[in-house]
Amino acid sequence: DDGLRNGVFLAKLARFYAPEMVKKVFDEKQELPLSLRHSDNFNVFMAASLKVGLPKIFNFELTDLYDKKNIPKVIYNIH
């Protein structure tokens, strides 16, 4: 659950299909607490998704994931 919420998995997935879009994946090894970098990982994932042509209608909001507002939309996007 937290592995998805902190965006590390999302950023690593984005690095797989759009490596040129992912400069850095922020994980627990960084100097700043990971809690401050959730949105950075999320933004990398969203930008990479758009780059490879995923329609905007499939995008989800950070609150959909982080606050568990719309987990089915998150899963659908990743799928």
KAHU-V207574 format. One record per pair of residues at least 24 apart in sequence whose C-alpha atoms are under 10 Angstrom apart, sorted by the first residue. I is the first residue (numbers start at 1). GAP is how many residues later the second one is. D is the distance in whole Angstrom. If there is no record, write none. Layout:
i & gap & d
I & GAP & D
I & GAP & D
//
This chain:
i & gap & d
1 & 64 & 10
1 & 65 & 10
1 & 67 & 10
2 & 64 & 9
3 & 24 & 10
4 & 34 & 10
4 & 38 & 10
4 & 61 & 8
4 & 62 & 9
4 & 70 & 10
5 & 30 & 10
5 & 33 & 8
5 & 34 & 10
5 & 36 & 10
5 & 37 & 9
5 & 57 & 9
5 & 58 & 10
5 & 59 & 10
5 & 60 & 6
5 & 61 & 5
5 & 62 & 9
5 & 63 & 9
6 & 28 & 7
6 & 29 & 7
6 & 30 & 9
6 & 31 & 8
6 & 32 & 5
6 & 33 & 8
6 & 34 & 10
6 & 35 & 8
6 & 36 & 8
6 & 59 & 9
6 & 60 & 8
7 & 27 & 9
7 & 28 & 10
7 & 30 & 8
7 & 31 & 6
7 & 32 & 7
7 & 33 & 8
7 & 34 & 5
7 & 35 & 5
7 & 36 & 9
7 & 37 & 9
7 & 38 & 8
7 & 55 & 9
7 & 58 & 9
7 & 59 & 9
8 & 26 & 9
8 & 29 & 9
8 & 30 & 8
8 & 32 & 10
8 & 33 & 6
8 & 34 & 8
8 & 37 & 10
9 & 32 & 9
9 & 33 & 10
9 & 36 & 9
10 & 31 & 7
10 & 32 & 7
10 & 33 & 10
10 & 34 & 8
10 & 35 & 6
10 & 36 & 9
10 & 68 & 8
11 & 27 & 10
11 & 29 & 9
11 & 30 & 5
11 & 31 & 7
11 & 32 & 9
11 & 33 & 6
11 & 34 & 5
11 & 35 & 9
11 & 37 & 9
12 & 29 & 9
12 & 32 & 9
12 & 33 & 8
13 & 32 & 8
13 & 35 & 9
13 & 36 & 10
13 & 65 & 9
14 & 27 & 9
14 & 28 & 10
14 & 30 & 7
14 & 31 & 5
14 & 32 & 8
14 & 33 & 9
14 & 34 & 6
14 & 35 & 7
14 & 38 & 10
15 & 29 & 9
15 & 30 & 8
15 & 33 & 8
16 & 32 & 10
17 & 31 & 8
17 & 32 & 9
17 & 34 & 10
17 & 35 & 8
18 & 26 & 10
18 & 27 & 9
18 & 29 & 9
18 & 30 & 6
18 & 31 & 8
18 & 32 & 10
18 & 33 & 8
18 & 34 & 7
19 & 29 & 8
20 & 28 & 9
20 & 31 & 10
21 & 24 & 9
21 & 26 & 7
21 & 27 & 6
21 & 28 & 10
21 & 30 & 8
22 & 25 & 9
22 & 26 & 8
38 & 24 & 9
38 & 28 & 9
39 & 27 & 10
42 & 24 & 10
45 & 33 & 10
49 & 28 & 9
49 & 29 & 9
//
